C-alpha cells in the first residue's frame, strides 16, 4: 500500500510543471480570500464543518469503507448548492470587491470603519450613562445570533450614535429589547435574550443584566448594559459580568471583538515603512 502511494507521488513529481504551480497558487489564494471573507461570521463555522466532511470522505475512501464514503460524497455534492445559499452575502461582497478593485486594500478601509464604529458605540454608551437611560447592546462575534435576531425588529442599518439613542429613548417602542450589532450593521432591535440562571448575580441587578449575561453564556458575543437606575456601564462576556466599565475598558473590549488591533497593526507597520523612506 505504502509502495503504491510512494510510486504515485514520484510520478506526480516527475510530471510537475509551471502550470501546476500556477494552478496550486490560484487555489491557495482563492481559499485564503474565502477564509478572510467568512472570518468572524457564522459562515466560517459552516465552512469548517463542510471541510471536516470532505476530509472524512477522503479518509473513508482510502480505508475502503464504501458505504460511508458514498454517503459523505452524496452530502458533499448536495452541500455545494447549500453553501452557495448560505454564503450569499459573502459571495456578493466578494464580487463587489472584485468589481471595484478593493481586494487588497481592505485593511485600510476596515481600519477607518472599525474605529468610527467603535467611537459611535462608545459615544452612545457614555450618553446613556450620563442620562441614566437603560440600554442593552449585543455585539456579535464568531457565534451567529440569527435565532436571537429573529425575535426582534429587523433594521439592517449602519451603526450610528443617533440611531442607538433613538432606539433606547425612554418609552420608545424598542427601548426594552436588545440591539444586535454585526460588523458595521445594526441588524435588529427589540430582541429577546435568554435569561441567565446564575444565582450569584446580585439581587440589585434586574432583567437587563440577566439577559446580557444569558446571551454571553451561550455565545462569544460581548453585551453592553447600561443601568437606568444608576447609569453604571457593565459588560457581559464568556458568562461573566463585569461592572463599572469606563471608556477605556469599553474601547478595549470592542476592539477585541471587531479585530481592530490586527488591522491597526497592519496600518502602523506600513506607516513606519513610509516614514523610513521619507527619512532616507
Secondary structure, DSSP 8 states (H G I E B T S, - for coil): -HHHHHHHHHHHHHT--HHHHHHHHHHHHHHHHHHHHHTTSHHHHHHHHHHHHHHHHHHHHHHT-HHHHHHHHHHHHHHHHHHHHHTHHHHHHHHHHHHHT-STTHHHHHHHHHHHHHHHHHHHHHHHHHHT--EEEEE--SS--HHHHTTSEEEEEE--HHHHHHHTSTT-TTTTSEEEEETTEEEEEEE-------TTS-TT--HHHHHHHHHHHHSS-EEEEE-TTT--EEEEETTEEE-S--HHHHHHHHHHHHTHHHHHHHHHHHHHHHHHHHH-
